[in-house]
Amino acid sequence: MTALLLALPGAEPMATELCGHLNSALLKWEFRRFPDGESYLRILGDCAGQDVVLVAEMSQPDEKFLPLVFAAQTVRDLGAKRVILVAPYLPYMRQDTRFRRGEGVTARYFARLLSAVIDGLVTVDPHLHRIHDLAEVYTVPSNVVGSAPAVAEWIARHVVHPLIVGPDEESEQWVGEIASALDAPYVIQRKRRLGDRALEIDLPDVSAWRDRTAVLVDDIISTGTTLARSVERLRQQGLEDVMAVAVHALFCGDALATLDRTGLSSLVTANTVVHASNDIDLSRLIAEGVRELLSGLDNN
């Protein structure tokens, strides 16, 4: 494979893993900020005629977006054949419609800006709601990598008799895939959001599975409010052994402190966002996604 990988700030661990899976090399670069906060970058290798894969860790995206854009534009100016973005966590999927008069639909604006500087996108389980496919907003080819096989594999290795618990109706297909791989029962909660942090959770009757370990699975942990409320509902029904597995570990604000108070037996995340809780490695699946995307581009 002739692609070169460039690790954007914070994405060095994932980029290193992907290099091994893809038999590729890292494109060295220099990045720093001027005293006034503006970005400086310099590509230190030759990328002319080659595919360049930018690997980005996109939590707290506002401060990371301009370096991404500048890196993409620079390697293109230096003759890169194509610029591919690997963003295991894809931000700006929340505001996908105008809920109140005057709001910006930032999911669409971000997709438009990003599509202008890349030729393809690989991501993991984007947080889709009213947008059902990335092609609705991204004008470049994309490949969505599913985390369910890796999540199910981790649970199979660590939990003897799991009960899989999904956060809301939108998660049912993903949760069902995990439960099916484990031959385990699953239930889906009903969630009603009342604000950024306020919500109500309804949990079906799970009393028949009190002898099992409840495994709360979710694609993203942000404020931790949903997860904390879910633990509370499970405990009210008599399930004492409760753990959580998530894909994108954002942990905004005091989320960790909130979850510490719940008494979760364990909390595990995938390595789409660098965090101490990372224990599910998705790099092999992401590498396969990169190969598939490049192959598709070659055949078009």
Salt bridges, closest charged atoms under 4 A:
GLU30 OE2 - ARG32 NE 3.53
ASP51 OD1 - ARG82 NE 2.85
GLU57 OE1 - LYS64 NZ 3.30
ASP96 OD1 - ARG130 NE 2.73
GLU103 OE2 - ARG100 NE 3.34
ASP119 OD2 - ARG76 NH1 3.13
GLU153 OE2 - ARG157 NH1 3.32
ASP168 OD2 - LYS191 NZ 3.35
GLU169 OE2 - ARG190 NE 3.70
GLU170 OE1 - HIS129 ND1 2.64
GLU200 OE1 - ARG192 NH2 2.38
ASP202 OD2 - ARG192 NH1 2.61
ASP219 OD2 - HIS127 ND1 2.51
GLU232 OE2 - ARG233 NH1 3.23
GLU240 OE1 - ARG235 NE 3.99
ASP254 OD1 - ARG197 NH1 3.77
GLU288 OE2 - ARG284 NH1 3.04
ASP298 OD1 - ARG82 NH2 2.76
